[in-house]
Amino acid sequence: MLKKIEIKTTHPDCWASPLTERYPGLCLVSNGGYRFGNEIWVNFVVSSGNRDTLKKFLENYKKEFHGYPLSDIEVVASHGNSAEMHAVVDASHSFYDVVLKCEMMPLEVTVYGGSEYWTVITHRENLPKVLKRISDRLNSLDDYTIEIESITNLTSLKTEAYDRVFESVMKELSLKQKEMLVRAYRGGYYSWPRGKNITQLADELKISKVTCLHHLRKAEIKVMNAFIKELIHREKFLENF
């Protein structure tokens, strides 16, 4: 069985965490990187609840990264309150190198508030050895902090936000609730101006308005709970709201 480990770390070599302190609310999320020789190639999404903060960062990011061990950094695409970016980093200045040497595999990395939050996996039988290696690395590295936040059984390899939300919702929704959501969607219930109202949906299904509303609201609660939970997990600045 695979184990999932949630790690919080700070280290002086990090090229990303200082930015999240200079630009309060800025959050970087990556699904890991790829090592080529002495370099780490990483794709990540940077976001902020304040569009002006993100705009200022995007205007100055070349200057901000000057002096850091990056051989390449660029904006791939921008979408309102977020932007997709690509960077090539010296492996010796990344916690990624520590993760691999401790026989862990990264699934997702979030950088927020001056700290890095790593989700990694390892085999259950390797867990004692992995934890000892983390402790040994911590003792051998100056100015590093490494905190194990949780260790749980790995239940899914899906790491993208929409995958996690979809998987969570699919497990929770009953067949009737799925039917209600689809019928409401197709009937324009979620459009503006609204298409069919709850009475029309109930008549179409030949059930009472109360029963129809009951099924629909329970389904909506499950969808919204899963989405908002993932939203807060992915964009750490939302924890302050």
C-alpha positions as CSV (number, residue, x, y, z in Angstrom):
1,M,0.0,0.0,0.0
2,L,1.2,3.5,-0.8
3,K,1.3,6.2,1.8
4,K,0.6,9.9,1.3
5,I,2.7,12.4,3.3
6,E,1.9,16.0,3.7
7,I,5.1,18.1,4.4
8,K,5.5,21.8,5.2
9,T,9.0,23.2,4.7
10,T,11.0,26.4,4.5
11,H,14.6,26.6,3.2
12,P,16.9,29.4,2.3
13,D,17.5,28.2,-1.3
14,C,13.8,28.4,-2.3
15,W,13.2,30.6,-5.4
16,A,9.4,30.7,-5.0
17,S,8.5,31.2,-1.3
18,P,10.1,34.7,-0.9
19,L,7.7,35.9,-3.6
20,T,4.7,34.8,-1.6
21,E,5.9,37.1,1.2
22,R,6.7,40.1,-1.0
23,Y,3.3,39.7,-2.7
24,P,0.8,38.8,0.1
25,G,-1.9,36.4,-1.1
26,L,0.2,35.1,-4.0
27,C,0.0,31.3,-4.3
28,L,1.9,28.9,-6.6
29,V,0.7,25.3,-7.3
30,S,2.7,22.7,-9.2
31,N,2.1,19.0,-9.8
32,G,5.8,18.3,-9.4
33,G,8.7,18.7,-11.8
34,Y,10.9,16.7,-14.1
35,R,14.7,16.4,-13.5
36,F,17.0,16.6,-16.5
37,G,20.6,16.4,-15.4
38,N,21.2,19.1,-12.8
39,E,18.0,21.0,-13.6
40,I,14.4,20.8,-12.6
41,W,11.7,21.7,-15.2
42,V,8.5,22.7,-13.5
43,N,5.1,24.0,-14.7
44,F,3.0,25.8,-12.1
45,V,0.0,28.0,-11.7
46,V,0.3,31.3,-9.8
47,S,-2.8,32.9,-8.4
48,S,-4.0,35.6,-6.1
49,G,-7.3,36.8,-4.7
50,N,-6.3,40.3,-5.6
51,R,-6.0,40.9,-9.3
52,D,-3.8,43.9,-8.8
53,T,-1.3,41.8,-6.8
54,L,-1.1,39.3,-9.6
55,K,-0.8,42.0,-12.2
56,K,2.1,43.6,-10.4
57,F,3.8,40.3,-10.0
58,L,3.5,39.5,-13.7
59,E,4.8,42.9,-14.6
60,N,7.9,42.4,-12.4
61,Y,8.5,38.7,-12.3
62,K,11.7,38.8,-14.5
63,K,13.2,41.3,-12.0
64,E,11.9,39.3,-9.1
65,F,13.7,36.1,-10.2
66,H,16.9,37.9,-11.1
67,G,19.7,36.5,-9.0
68,Y,17.9,33.2,-8.3
69,P,19.2,29.9,-9.9
70,L,16.7,29.9,-12.7
71,S,17.9,29.4,-16.3
72,D,14.5,30.1,-17.7
73,I,11.2,31.5,-16.5
74,E,8.2,32.5,-18.6
75,V,4.4,33.1,-18.6
76,V,2.7,30.6,-20.8
77,A,-0.9,32.0,-20.4
78,S,-2.8,34.4,-18.2
79,H,-6.4,34.0,-17.0
80,G,-7.8,36.8,-14.9
81,N,-6.7,36.0,-11.3
82,S,-4.2,33.3,-12.3
83,A,-1.4,32.6,-14.8
84,E,0.4,29.5,-16.0
85,M,4.2,29.6,-15.9
86,H,7.2,27.4,-16.7
87,A,10.6,27.5,-15.0
88,V,13.9,25.7,-15.2
89,V,15.6,25.6,-11.8
90,D,19.0,24.4,-10.5
91,A,18.3,21.1,-8.7
92,S,20.5,22.0,-5.8
93,H,18.2,25.0,-5.0
94,S,15.0,22.9,-4.9
95,F,13.4,20.7,-2.2
96,Y,12.7,18.4,-5.1
97,D,16.2,17.0,-4.7
98,V,15.6,16.3,-1.0
99,V,12.3,14.5,-1.9
100,L,14.0,12.2,-4.4
101,K,16.9,11.4,-2.2
102,C,14.5,10.4,0.6
103,E,12.7,7.9,-1.8
104,M,9.5,9.9,-2.1
105,M,7.6,10.9,-5.2
106,P,6.0,14.3,-5.5
107,L,2.3,14.7,-6.4
108,E,1.7,18.3,-5.7
109,V,3.5,21.4,-4.4
110,T,1.8,24.5,-3.1
111,V,3.9,27.6,-2.1
112,Y,2.1,30.2,0.0
113,G,2.9,32.6,2.9
114,G,6.7,31.9,2.7
115,S,6.3,28.1,3.1
116,E,6.2,25.1,0.7
117,Y,3.5,22.4,1.1
118,W,4.5,19.1,-0.5
119,T,2.2,16.2,-1.1
120,V,4.4,13.1,-1.7
121,I,4.0,9.4,-1.8
122,T,6.1,6.4,-0.8
123,H,5.6,2.7,-0.2
124,R,4.3,1.7,3.2
125,E,7.3,-0.6,3.9
126,N,9.7,2.3,3.2
127,L,7.9,4.7,5.5
128,P,10.2,4.2,8.6
129,K,13.3,4.6,6.4
130,V,11.8,7.7,4.6
131,L,11.0,9.4,7.9
132,K,14.5,8.7,9.2
133,R,16.0,10.1,6.0
134,I,13.9,13.2,6.3
135,S,15.1,13.6,9.9
136,D,18.7,13.1,8.9
137,R,18.4,15.6,6.0
138,L,16.9,18.1,8.4
139,N,19.9,17.8,10.8
140,S,22.4,18.1,8.0
141,L,20.9,21.1,6.3
142,D,21.3,24.6,7.7
143,D,18.3,26.8,8.1
144,Y,15.8,24.1,6.9
145,T,12.5,23.4,8.6
146,I,10.6,20.3,7.7
147,E,7.3,19.5,9.4
148,I,5.3,16.3,8.7
149,E,1.7,17.5,8.7
150,S,-0.1,14.2,8.0
151,I,0.5,10.6,6.9
152,T,-2.5,8.8,5.3
153,N,-3.2,5.9,2.9
154,L,-3.2,7.0,-0.7
155,T,-6.7,6.6,-2.1
156,S,-6.2,8.4,-5.5
157,L,-3.4,9.4,-7.8
158,K,-5.5,12.2,-9.3
159,T,-4.0,15.5,-8.3
160,E,-5.5,18.1,-10.6
161,A,-8.2,20.1,-8.9
162,Y,-11.0,19.3,-11.3
163,D,-10.1,15.6,-11.1
164,R,-10.3,15.6,-7.3
165,V,-13.5,17.5,-7.3
166,F,-15.1,15.3,-9.9
167,E,-14.0,12.1,-8.2
168,S,-15.2,13.2,-4.8
169,V,-18.6,14.3,-6.2
170,M,-19.1,11.1,-8.2
171,K,-18.6,9.0,-5.1
172,E,-21.1,11.0,-3.1
173,L,-24.0,11.6,-5.5
174,S,-26.8,9.1,-5.7
175,L,-28.2,8.2,-9.1
176,K,-31.4,10.2,-8.4
177,Q,-29.3,13.3,-7.4
178,K,-27.2,13.0,-10.7
179,E,-30.5,12.8,-12.7
180,M,-31.8,15.9,-10.9
181,L,-28.7,17.9,-11.6
182,V,-28.6,16.9,-15.3
183,R,-32.3,17.7,-15.8
184,A,-32.0,21.0,-14.0
185,Y,-29.0,21.9,-16.1
186,R,-30.6,20.9,-19.4
187,G,-33.8,22.7,-18.4
188,G,-32.0,26.0,-17.9
189,Y,-32.5,26.0,-14.2
190,Y,-29.0,27.3,-13.6
191,S,-29.1,29.8,-16.4
192,W,-29.8,33.6,-16.2
193,P,-32.5,34.4,-16.9
194,R,-33.7,31.0,-15.5
195,G,-35.3,28.5,-17.9
196,K,-37.4,25.9,-16.0
197,N,-38.3,26.6,-12.4
198,I,-38.6,24.0,-9.6
199,T,-42.3,23.5,-10.1
200,Q,-41.8,22.8,-13.8
201,L,-39.0,20.3,-13.1
202,A,-41.2,18.6,-10.5
203,D,-44.0,18.3,-13.0
204,E,-41.7,16.9,-15.6
205,L,-40.5,14.2,-13.2
206,K,-44.0,13.6,-11.8
207,I,-42.9,14.2,-8.2
208,S,-43.9,16.8,-5.7
209,K,-42.1,20.2,-5.6
210,V,-40.8,19.4,-2.1
211,T,-39.3,16.1,-3.1
212,C,-37.8,17.7,-6.2
213,L,-36.3,20.5,-4.2
214,H,-35.0,18.0,-1.6
215,H,-33.1,15.9,-4.2
216,L,-31.7,19.0,-6.0
217,R,-30.5,20.8,-2.9
218,K,-28.8,17.7,-1.5
219,A,-27.0,17.3,-4.8
220,E,-26.0,20.9,-5.0
221,I,-24.6,20.8,-1.4
222,K,-22.4,17.9,-2.3
223,V,-21.1,19.6,-5.4
224,M,-20.5,22.9,-3.7
225,N,-18.8,21.4,-0.7
226,A,-16.4,19.4,-2.8
227,F,-15.6,22.4,-5.0
228,I,-15.1,24.9,-2.2
229,K,-13.0,22.5,-0.2
230,E,-10.7,22.0,-3.2
231,L,-10.7,25.7,-3.9
232,I,-9.4,26.5,-0.4
233,H,-6.9,23.7,-0.6
234,R,-5.5,24.9,-4.0
235,E,-5.5,28.6,-3.3
236,K,-4.2,29.0,0.2
237,F,-5.0,32.7,0.5
238,L,-8.7,31.8,0.6
239,E,-8.1,30.4,4.1
240,N,-8.0,34.0,5.4
241,F,-11.5,34.8,4.2
